[in-house]
């Protein structure tokens, strides 16, 4: 079943494309623009990124997109956690290091001769979604694209938009992080909104169940207590 994807353009005009899956969107609408990565002529063919745990049943979206049901274009995380985040599609393309210049930012280990690259990063595209609420109290599942180089990846690369984490002070464990506060977003930070399914409603209720013990709200923003 085809669905309509809503692309947010700089002028906030809405362009519509009939596509069947997120992989089709990435291959037909994102990759041909060649605006996210440098030296794309050295990229090998794009393939599905098997590093991600993606439920095949969730990769093809079968519902129509919905419009923001509020006069303002603000969107806020429905809660501060990462528990309702979902990955829908992920593609990766390796750079041909035998042709990539040693001076390229994508070259992670240059050959001693400095003529070419000995090891290179990979380019990645990921479509992710999470739950958000508008100024009028309407909830949505909102989708966005993350494009990044593997050599620039960090803990926050695939964080849900509007959500944060910070290192636990005084922890005896390296990489011990706790959930931080949230921040507001705009409609054009996303590529599509869809209504909440029954599963989303259940997970949202669970996420909000004991939140008062750990967070307080300043308007629409969650702040750690």
N, C-alpha and C positions, 0 to 999 in steps of 0.2 A: 504493500500500500504506500503510495507516495504521500509526502507531506510538504508543507510550504515552510521554507526557512526564511527568517527575517534577519537581514544583515543591517547593522547600524552604520550608516555612512557618516563622514565628518559633518555633513550638513543636516544630519538627522533625517534625511529622506529615506524611505523604506523601499528596498529592492527585493523582489520575490523570485525564488528559484524553485522549480519542482525537482526534488531529489528524493532518493529512496533510502539512503543511509548516510551516517556520518562519514564513513570511508569515502563515499561518493562526493560528499561535500568537500572533504579535504583534497581529493584528487582533482576535482573539476573546478573548484572555486578558489582554493587557497594556494595549492602548489603552482599553478600556472602564473600567478601574479609575481612569484619570485621576489617578494618584498621582505621576507623574514630572515633570510640567510644570505651571506656573501658567497661569491665564487660558486654559484650553483652549477656552473658547467662542469665542475669536478665531482658533483654528487652522483652516486650510483642510483639505480632505480629505488623508488620508495617501496617499502614492504610493511606489513602489519608488525607492530612491536609486541613481541610475545612476552616481554618483561612485565607487562601489566596484566593484572587479574581483571578481565572484563567478562562479565556475564553475557554470553552470546545473545540471550533473549533481550538484553537491554541495548544492544548495539544499533538496532534499527528502530527508530522512533516511529510509532504508528498512530500518533494523535496529531491533530492540527495544532499549530501554535496559537497562543492566546495573546491578546494585547493587554498592556498595562491598564488596569481599571481604576485609575486615579489621575487627577489633573496634574499633579507633580510627577517628575520623572525620577524621584528618589527610590532606591531600593536598599534594604537593610538585611543583614543576616538574621534569619529567624531565631538563631541561637548561636553561641560561640564555638561549638564543637565541630569536629570533622566527621562525625558519625553518619551524616546523611549525604556525604559527598559520593558521587558515582563517576566512574570513568566509562566513556561510551565508545571511544575510538582512539587508537594511537598508531601513528606511522613513524617509521625511522628510515633514514637514508645515510649510508656511510659515505665519507669522502674518499675518493681514490687517492690515497697518499702517494702513489707513484707519480702522480701528475700535479698534485697540490704543491704550490710554492712553499718553500721552507719559511718564508716570512708571513704566511697566512695566519690569521688568528685561529683558524681551525686546526692548524698544525700543532700538535701537543709535544712531539719529539722530532726536531729537525735532524736530518742526516748530517753527519760531520762535514760532508762536502758543501753543505748549505745550498745545494742545488735543488733538492726536493725534500719531501717530508718522510719521516720514518714511521710515525704514528700520527693519526688524525682523529679528531672528535667526530661525532655523528650529529646529524640534525634530527630533531624530534618535534612532532606535532601531536598534541593531545587535546581531545574534547572532553571537558569535565562539566559536571553540574552540581548544584546544591540548592538548598531551600532558602528563599528570601521573602520579605514582606514589604509592601509599599506603605506610603504615608496614610493610606486609608484602611490599613489592616488586612488587605488581601494577600494571600500567600501564593507563591509560584515555585516551580522548579526552573531555575535559570541556567543557561548553558554558555560556556565561553571556550575560547581557544587559547592554548598556551603553546608558543613556539620558542624553542630554546636549543642551545648547543650543549652537548653532554659535558663538555669541559667547563661550563658555567653553571652547572646544576648545583643547587643548594637545597637545604631542608625546606625552604619556602617556595621553591619553584612551582610545585603543584599543590600549594595550599589553596583552600577555597577562598575565593575573593571575599574581602571584608573580614576575614578571620586571621588571627595571629597566634603565635606561641613564643615563649621566652624561656631561656635556660633557668633551671631551678637553682636559686642561690644556695651555696653551701652543700650541694649534693655530692655524695661520694661517688656517684656514677657519671661517667663521661657521656655527654649527649642526653642528659636527663632534662626534658623540657615539659613545661606545663602550659595549659591553654591560657592565652592572653585575651585582651579585649578585642572588640570588633570596631569596624568603621563603615561609614556609609558609601554607597555607590550610586552610579547613574545608569539609566536604561541602556545607554550606548556602551556600557562596559560589557554587555552581553550580546550574544548572537541570536538567542531565541528564548522565549518564555513558554512554559507549558503548564497546564493545570496540575494540581497535586492529585496523585492517585491515592487509593486507600492505603497502600503501603507507606507513602510519604506522610499521610495524616497520622498513622500509627507511630512512625519513627519520630515525627516532630513532637508528638505528645510525650514520648519517652524522653526525648532530649530536654524538654522543658520541665520534666517532673520534679527534679530536686535542684533546679538551677538557682533558686533564691539563696541556698546555703553557700554558694560559691561565687555568685555574681550579683551585682546591682545594676540598675539601668539608669542612664542619664539620657532621657528622651528615648531615642531608638537604639542607643549604643549600650552594649554590655561591657561592664567594667569589673575586673576581678575584685573581690572583697579583700 
